[in-house]
Amino acid sequence: MGTGLKVTLGSDLKLLDTAKLAFDDFMEAIAAGGEDFRYWCWVGIQEALANAIRHGNSGKPEIPVEFDIETTGRGIRFAITDRGKGVVLEDIPDPTAPENLLCPSGRGFLFIENAMDRVSTKGEPGSFTLIMEKDFGGK
């Protein structure tokens, strides 16, 4: 197991700034990645946190969202846990399909999947975790 950080936030989008500060401090402390690496990591994390707050926890500030960061042998693993019912990644409609181009939502996972090297889920209703991994030498 590598170096890690765990942050628990209330389900309030205003707390994304707090998560960003924790992320920046952690990345600086372990001297991980360059500016592009950190930028793309944050793109995925921010989108995942927003989804967990809005959809997983229905924006109820009293319900926590957990944000975990852990170094691995080849990069960094990020996990976002909410208390929602979860989502099956394969069931998310393709936001680039012609019928979805004008939909006001649905692009978050596209950003996450393009920002990270691997994305997976685990959990059950009441505890859902989105796991994102970014390799130091990845895309």
PARO-704591 format. One line per 8 residues: number of its first residue (from 1); their letters; for each residue x, y negated, z negated of N, C-alpha, C. Coordinates in pm, whole numbers, plus 50000, padded with zeros to 5 digits. Each point is the difference from the previous one (the first is absolute). Layout:
NUM> a> X Y Z X Y Z X Y Z | ... .
This chain:
1> mgtglkvt> 50084 50117 50000 49916 49883 50000 50090 49876 50000 | 49960 49896 50076 50081 49880 50011 49958 49892 49903 | 50046 49881 50027 49964 49883 49922 49857 49961 50034 | 49924 49955 49900 49861 49969 50029 49945 49882 49921 | 49881 49961 50041 49926 49890 49937 49852 50034 50009 | 49926 49971 49894 49856 50020 50000 49935 49870 49953 | 49903 49953 50079 49927 49878 49967 49852 50036 50001 | 49927 49959 49897 49856 50019 49995 49935 49863 50007 .
9> lgsdlkll> 49909 49986 50097 49932 49872 50024 49850 50018 49986 | 49931 49893 49963 49855 50000 50009 49962 49988 50147 | 49879 50035 50033 49956 49996 50140 49956 49859 50039 | 50099 49915 50019 49978 49861 50037 50105 49963 50105 | 49955 49957 50117 50094 49967 50108 50100 49891 49960 | 49966 49918 49903 50093 49897 49954 50126 50061 49939 | 49991 50125 49958 50115 50066 49938 50098 50057 50102 | 49971 49986 50129 50096 50044 50101 50131 49923 49988 .
17> dtaklafd> 49993 49875 49959 50123 49921 49980 50085 50061 49889 | 49937 50049 49896 50072 50065 49890 50068 50127 50049 | 49928 50078 50081 50058 50122 50056 50118 49966 50091 | 49988 49892 50077 50110 49959 50090 50124 49962 49920 | 49983 49928 49891 50114 49965 49915 50068 50124 49943 | 49919 50096 49954 50056 50125 49946 50075 50075 50110 | 49941 50007 50120 50064 50066 50114 50132 49932 50033 | 50000 49867 50013 50122 49927 50034 50109 50021 49895 .
25> dfmeaiaa> 49962 49992 49873 50098 50019 49893 50059 50140 50004 | 49917 50100 50023 50048 50138 50006 50096 50018 50118 | 49959 49954 50116 50084 50016 50119 50134 49928 49983 | 49996 49885 49937 50124 49925 49974 50088 50076 49900 | 49938 50056 49896 50075 50070 49896 50073 50122 50055 | 49938 50069 50096 50064 50120 50055 50073 49970 50131 | 49998 49874 50041 50066 49956 50123 49957 50086 50119 | 49869 50018 50015 49947 50089 50104 49960 49924 50125 .
33> ggedfryw> 50050 50046 50112 49958 49952 50130 50026 49854 50025 | 49990 49964 50125 50016 49862 50040 49865 49930 50006 | 50000 49882 50057 49880 49918 50007 49888 50070 50078 | 50032 50058 50116 49898 50070 50079 49944 50120 49925 | 50085 50078 49938 49957 50117 49924 49901 49957 49891 | 50036 49899 49924 49914 49954 49891 49870 49941 50053 | 50009 49927 50110 49880 49942 50059 49899 50109 50036 | 50044 50102 50072 49908 50105 50044 49949 50083 49884 .
41> cwvgiqea> 50083 50022 49900 49950 50068 49880 49886 49920 49939 | 50019 49869 49986 49896 49918 49938 49874 49995 50085 | 50012 49999 50131 49880 50002 50087 49913 50121 49963 | 50061 50117 49992 49924 50121 49966 49946 49998 49858 | 50082 49957 49906 49958 49996 49860 49884 49903 49981 | 50012 49881 50054 49896 49899 49984 49866 50050 50055 | 50004 50062 50115 49878 50053 50061 49941 50111 49914 | 50086 50089 49949 49953 50111 49915 49941 49948 49869 .
49> lanairhg> 50066 49902 49940 49946 49942 49876 49866 49932 50024 | 49990 49924 50109 49873 49933 50032 49889 50103 50021 | 50029 50110 50070 49901 50105 50020 49959 50064 49867 | 50096 50027 49914 49971 50060 49870 49911 49908 49916 | 50029 49872 50002 49922 49903 49923 49860 49986 50058 | 49992 49973 50131 49871 49974 50065 49912 50123 50011 | 50057 50108 50051 49920 50117 50033 50004 50107 49891 | 50119 50033 49953 50012 50105 49898 49934 49962 49869 .
57> nsgkpeip> 50027 49880 49954 49947 49956 49871 49888 49897 50013 | 49953 49979 50119 49887 49908 50027 50020 49861 49942 | 50126 49956 49990 50028 49866 49951 49966 49976 49855 | 49984 50105 49923 49966 49986 49857 50130 49981 49922 | 50024 49879 49948 50129 49969 49938 50037 50088 49881 | 49902 50058 49935 50030 50084 49883 50053 50138 50038 | 49990 50036 50128 50048 50131 50044 50144 49985 50051 | 50093 50076 49946 50141 49982 50037 50038 50060 50135 .
65> vefdiett> 50102 49937 50058 50069 50051 50117 50145 50021 49956 | 50054 50117 50027 50139 50028 49964 50087 49993 50124 | 50113 49935 49986 50095 49979 50109 50134 50056 49953 | 50043 50108 50062 50125 50066 49963 50101 49991 50113 | 50125 49976 49964 50111 49999 50094 50105 50096 49947 | 50054 50082 50088 50106 50091 49958 50098 50018 50115 | 50127 49992 49967 50101 50028 50103 50007 50150 50020 | 50031 50038 50123 50019 50141 50034 50138 50013 50060 .
73> grgirfai> 50038 50118 50036 50131 50019 50060 50017 49926 50131 | 49891 49976 50072 50012 49937 50132 49930 49867 50014 | 49931 49956 49897 49928 49873 50009 49922 49970 49875 | 49880 49949 50020 49915 49960 49887 49860 50055 50022 | 49941 50043 49890 49863 50052 49999 49914 49902 49922 | 49888 49962 50059 49905 49910 49936 49869 50077 49982 | 49937 49987 49885 49872 50065 49976 49903 49898 49941 | 49881 49996 50056 49894 49910 49954 49885 50090 49957 .
81> tdrgkgvv> 49960 49990 49872 49893 50084 49947 49884 49914 49955 | 49880 50037 50047 49879 49931 49956 49904 50104 49941 | 49883 49958 49963 49901 50089 49938 49883 50029 50093 | 50023 49983 50130 49893 50018 50098 49987 50143 50048 | 49913 50016 50100 49971 50133 50054 50105 50047 50099 | 50086 49909 50047 50105 50039 50093 49955 49992 50144 | 50092 50030 50088 49976 49995 50143 50083 50109 50066 | 49947 50055 50107 50074 50098 50080 50060 49922 50116 .
89> ledipdpt> 50132 49993 50006 50066 49918 50101 49956 50034 50142 | 49981 50126 50027 49962 50043 50135 49859 49954 50037 | 49917 49966 49901 49861 49958 50026 49985 49849 50021 | 50107 49925 49983 49992 49855 50018 49992 49972 50150 | 49899 49923 50041 49986 49968 50144 50123 49926 50052 | 50035 50028 50123 50115 49935 50065 49965 49854 50028 | 50068 49906 49934 49966 49858 50022 50039 49949 50138 | 50080 50078 50074 50038 49957 50134 49906 50054 50108 .
97> apenllcp> 49903 50084 49959 49901 50051 50096 49911 49883 50045 | 49962 49997 50126 49920 49888 50052 49878 49965 49915 | 49930 50101 49949 49879 49973 49922 50029 49940 49862 | 50127 50004 49958 50036 49947 49868 50080 49870 50005 | 50033 49954 50118 50088 49883 50012 49944 49874 49933 | 49871 49983 49999 49940 49879 49942 49949 50020 49858 | 50023 50117 49944 49959 50026 49862 50084 49913 49905 | 49936 49941 49900 50074 49910 49910 50091 50072 49901 .
105> sgrgflfi> 49990 50130 49989 50087 50073 49908 50046 50130 50067 | 50085 50073 49929 50043 50129 50051 50142 50005 50053 | 50072 49890 49990 50136 49998 50052 50108 50026 49894 | 49960 50004 49875 50095 50016 49891 50088 50122 50010 | 49939 50115 50027 50080 50122 50008 50089 50002 50123 | 49961 49930 50104 50087 49987 50117 50128 49927 49960 | 49985 49892 49923 50117 49927 49951 50085 50088 49909 | 49934 50071 49910 50073 50087 49906 50078 50106 50075 .
113> enamdrvs> 49935 50069 50093 50066 50108 50073 50115 49950 50087 | 49989 49878 50050 50108 49945 50083 50113 49943 49916 | 49972 49959 49879 50103 49944 49912 50083 50108 49932 | 49941 50117 49979 50065 50107 49925 50043 50115 50091 | 50085 50086 49948 50043 50118 50075 49905 50118 49979 | 49945 50012 49880 49905 50107 49969 49891 49946 49909 | 49876 50045 50024 49886 49960 49917 49918 50125 49972 | 49965 50020 49873 49917 50114 49963 49912 49960 49882 .
121> tkgepgsf> 49909 50090 49965 49910 49973 49887 49996 50121 49909 | 49956 49975 49879 49971 50110 49908 49897 49951 49901 | 49930 50093 49943 49904 49963 49898 49863 50057 50024 | 49910 49948 49922 49862 50043 50002 49917 49879 49961 | 49869 50006 50014 49920 49886 49959 50032 49960 49856 | 50024 49873 49980 50034 49950 49868 50149 49977 49980 | 50083 50053 50088 50143 49976 49995 50059 50031 50137 | 50018 49896 50078 50047 50014 50137 50133 49928 50014 .
129> tlimekdf> 50099 50066 50061 50133 49942 50018 50038 50000 50147 | 50043 49884 50047 50058 49986 50133 50151 49996 49981 | 50070 50091 50068 50145 50011 49988 50063 49954 50131 | 50094 49907 49989 50067 49944 50118 50150 50014 49978 | 50068 50043 50105 50145 50016 49989 50068 49924 50113 | 50107 49933 49962 50080 49924 50097 50145 50043 49985 | 50058 50050 50109 50140 50044 49998 50091 49880 50023 | 50116 50001 49935 50094 49889 50019 50042 49986 50145 .
137> ggk> 50010 50110 50073 50037 49995 50139 49882 50019 50095 | 49878 49984 49948 49878 50029 50078 49965 49891 50097 | 49875 50008 50047 49953 49905 50102 49991 49859 49949 .
